Amino acid sequence: MANRHLARSVVLQVLFERDASGGKMSMQDAEKRLSDYALEFGARESDMPFMKQLLQTATAKQREIDDVIVRAAPEWPLEKIAAIDRNVLRLGLTELLYSDRTQVPAKVAINEAIELAKTFGSNSSGRFVNGVLGAVYVELGEPGKDEGGARKKAAQKTGKMPTEHLAGAVVYAKQGGETYLAFVHDIFGHWTISKGKIEEGEDVRGGATREIKEELGLDIKIVEELGVNEYIANDSKIDGGKKRKRVTYFLAESPFSELKLGPSGGLDDAQWFPLSAVGDLNFYDDTLKIIVPAINALARRGEK
C-alpha cells in the first residue's frame, strides 16, 4: 500500500471511531488514536504532519463538509448513509475543498477516496462516493481539468444539452478614496461572484441588476460586460441528468453600503474587500477569469 494511501486509511479509522462516539471524542484523544494506529499499521513518521493536518481539518470543518454532502446527495439523509461511506466522504471532501491543490490535485483526492470506499465499504460504496464527489467536482468547475481538446470534445458532445442562462456582476464601490469589490462566500469555502438565474422575459442586464439587488441588497449601475463562463451541472429533474449553465458577467458600480445577504442557497457570507486584498482570497479558477478583466477594466477607468 502506497504510503500516503496508508496515511489516509489511518485518518479514516480515527474519523470512523469519532463518528461512532457521536462526536464526543476529544481532539486530544483523536490525535492519540492517530499516533497509535500509525504505529500499528506501519505508517511513516514523516507522514504524521500530513495525517494530523488532515484529521484536524476534517474535524474543524465537519459541519461545512456535512452541508456539502447533503447538497450533493439530497436523496440520502446524512444519518442514513453507511458510517464508513459517510466518513470516506468527509475525508475526501476535506482534501477536495481545503487541501493545497499543488500538493493534492482534485482528481487525486477523489480517486483516493474511491479506493478507500472500495477497500473498507460495501460493493456499492465506490460508486456512491464517486457519484457524490463527482457532483461536487463539477460544481467546483472541474479544477485541474485540461483546457484543450478534451474540453472541446466534451462541449461538442453536450451540444443538445439544455442551457440555463444566468447573469452576475463584479460590483465595485468607492469609499475613503479606495476601491472595494463585493463578493459572496459559498459553503465550499470559496469567495465568488454574485449571480443568479435569468427569469423568463428578462434580458441579461436586467437579470444581473435584479440578482445583485436580491442577493446583496445593492442598487447597481452596469458599466460594461466582462465575459461569459459556461460549465456543466447536474440536474436530476431533466432527461440525461445534466445541463449547461451559461453565465454572463458584468462590471457594475454601486454605493458603498451594507451588504445584506439574501436567501440564495449555498452562500454563507458577503463582504466588501479593498482592491489591494483581493489577491489573497480563495477563488475558483473560472471566477478568476472574470475578476482579472474586472480589475483591468477598473484600472483603465482610473479606479485605484
Secondary structure, 3 states (H helix, E strand, C coil): CCHHHHHHHHHHHHHHHHHHCCCCCCHHHHHHHHHHHHHHHCCCHHHHHHHHHHHHHHHHCHHHHHHHHHHHCCCCCHHHCCHHHHHHHHHHHHHHHHCCCCCCCHHHHHHHHHHHHHHHCCCCHHHHHHHHHHHHHHHCCCCCCCCCHHHHHHHHHCCCCCEEEEEEEEEEEEECCEEEEEEEEECCCCEECCEEECCCCCCHHHHHHHHHHHHHCCCCEEEEEEEEEEEEEECCCCCCCEEEEEEEEEEEECCCCCCCCCCCCCEEEEEEEEHHHHHHCCECHHHHHHHHHHHHHHHHCCCC
